[in-house]
Amino acid sequence: MERPEIAAAYRERLQRVMIDEFQDTNRLQLALLDALGQEHEFAVGDRLQSIYAFRHADVSGFDERWRLRAAQGRAHALAANFRSRPEILELINAAFGAAHAGFQPLEAGLAALPGGGPAVEVLLTDAEAWEALADDDPQRMALGAGMPPVAVRVLAETRLVAERVARLTGEEGHAPRDVVVLLRAGTNMPVYERAFERAGVPAIATQGRGWWCRTCWPICASSSTRATRRPCSARSPRRPPASTPTRSRS
């Protein structure tokens, strides 16, 4: 650093330094921390949540500090999760554990709630099979009928979700107000709205950054544990197709 006297002044003022989201720091920020020379430093982070490389975040700095602190006996893995039911954590561990080196399985900090049916349901779409169909294939045309012009994998996903919600609010007797779909971004929200409309499901969509206007409040992922992968049904425009076309890619 060019002004060590500034670092010394902050070092005298600060008794402790805490860094949250440490996985999203960059090399310059690490140099600033080192310049402070603060002995009492506490950092929290998760390398799998490093998503700001476009802002010059460098997760390798997190990895280096983790190895250094581990060798000193000063690193601790926080694996207990108090936000999710054990069934959800079991699914996450099974789905993503093998995909990441050094994955730390999540442990349930809460006991499973008593209840009847399973807590998790997995809906699968065969995106490659849908994309392998020609543009004039009847099944692909039925999938996109009345829908916005988006990628076929998006159509398959949105209409599958709408089909599942239609069953939840129809034959399974759940009220639409009890179901919510949370989207990671609002990009495809109009596609979901249209899919729900075609499935005959009443839905209200909203988005925003505040807690009270999160992305999308129409319908929810609720209830059962099973992987859904079955042939497409496009007999009626009111009934969206299921997870995969009937003719798979050769």
Secondary structure in CASP SS format (residue, H / E / C, confidence):
PFRMAT SS
TARGET T0000
AUTHOR 0000-0000-0000
METHOD secondary structure of the structure
MODEL  1
M C 1.00
E C 1.00
R C 1.00
P H 1.00
E H 1.00
I H 1.00
A H 1.00
A H 1.00
A H 1.00
Y H 1.00
R H 1.00
E H 1.00
R H 1.00
L C 1.00
Q C 1.00
R C 1.00
V E 1.00
M E 1.00
I E 1.00
D C 1.00
E C 1.00
F H 1.00
Q H 1.00
D H 1.00
T C 1.00
N C 1.00
R H 1.00
L H 1.00
Q H 1.00
L H 1.00
A H 1.00
L H 1.00
L H 1.00
D H 1.00
A H 1.00
L H 1.00
G C 1.00
Q C 1.00
E C 1.00
H C 1.00
E E 1.00
F E 1.00
A E 1.00
V C 1.00
G C 1.00
D C 1.00
R H 1.00
L H 1.00
Q H 1.00
S C 1.00
I C 1.00
Y C 1.00
A H 1.00
F H 1.00
R H 1.00
H C 1.00
A C 1.00
D C 1.00
V H 1.00
S H 1.00
G H 1.00
F H 1.00
D H 1.00
E H 1.00
R H 1.00
W H 1.00
R H 1.00
L H 1.00
R H 1.00
A H 1.00
A H 1.00
Q C 1.00
G C 1.00
R C 1.00
A C 1.00
H C 1.00
A C 1.00
L C 1.00
A C 1.00
A E 1.00
N E 1.00
F C 1.00
R C 1.00
S C 1.00
R C 1.00
P H 1.00
E H 1.00
I H 1.00
L H 1.00
E H 1.00
L H 1.00
I H 1.00
N H 1.00
A H 1.00
A H 1.00
F H 1.00
G H 1.00
A H 1.00
A H 1.00
H C 1.00
A C 1.00
G C 1.00
F C 1.00
Q C 1.00
P C 1.00
L C 1.00
E E 1.00
A E 1.00
G C 1.00
L C 1.00
A C 1.00
A C 1.00
L C 1.00
P C 1.00
G C 1.00
G C 1.00
G C 1.00
P C 1.00
A C 1.00
V C 1.00
E C 1.00
V E 1.00
L E 1.00
L C 1.00
T C 1.00
D C 1.00
A H 1.00
E H 1.00
A H 1.00
W H 1.00
E H 1.00
A H 1.00
L C 1.00
A C 1.00
D C 1.00
D C 1.00
D C 1.00
P H 1.00
Q H 1.00
R H 1.00
M H 1.00
A H 1.00
L H 1.00
G H 1.00
A C 1.00
G C 1.00
M C 1.00
P C 1.00
P C 1.00
V C 1.00
A C 1.00
V H 1.00
R H 1.00
V H 1.00
L H 1.00
A H 1.00
E H 1.00
T H 1.00
R H 1.00
L H 1.00
V H 1.00
A H 1.00
E H 1.00
R H 1.00
V H 1.00
A H 1.00
R H 1.00
L H 1.00
T H 1.00
G C 1.00
E C 1.00
E C 1.00
G C 1.00
H C 1.00
A C 1.00
P H 1.00
R H 1.00
D H 1.00
V C 1.00
V E 1.00
V C 1.00
L C 1.00
L C 1.00
R C 1.00
A C 1.00
G C 1.00
T C 1.00
N C 1.00
M H 1.00
P H 1.00
V H 1.00
Y H 1.00
E H 1.00
R H 1.00
A H 1.00
F H 1.00
E H 1.00
R H 1.00
A C 1.00
G C 1.00
V C 1.00
P C 1.00
A C 1.00
I C 1.00
A C 1.00
T C 1.00
Q C 1.00
G C 1.00
R C 1.00
G C 1.00
W H 1.00
W H 1.00
C H 1.00
R C 1.00
T C 1.00
C C 1.00
W C 1.00
P C 1.00
I C 1.00
C E 1.00
A C 1.00
S C 1.00
S C 1.00
S C 1.00
T C 1.00
R C 1.00
A E 1.00
T E 1.00
R C 1.00
R C 1.00
P E 1.00
C C 1.00
S C 1.00
A C 1.00
R C 1.00
S C 1.00
P C 1.00
R C 1.00
R C 1.00
P C 1.00
P C 1.00
A C 1.00
S C 1.00
T E 1.00
P C 1.00
T C 1.00
R C 1.00
S C 1.00
R C 1.00
S C 1.00
END
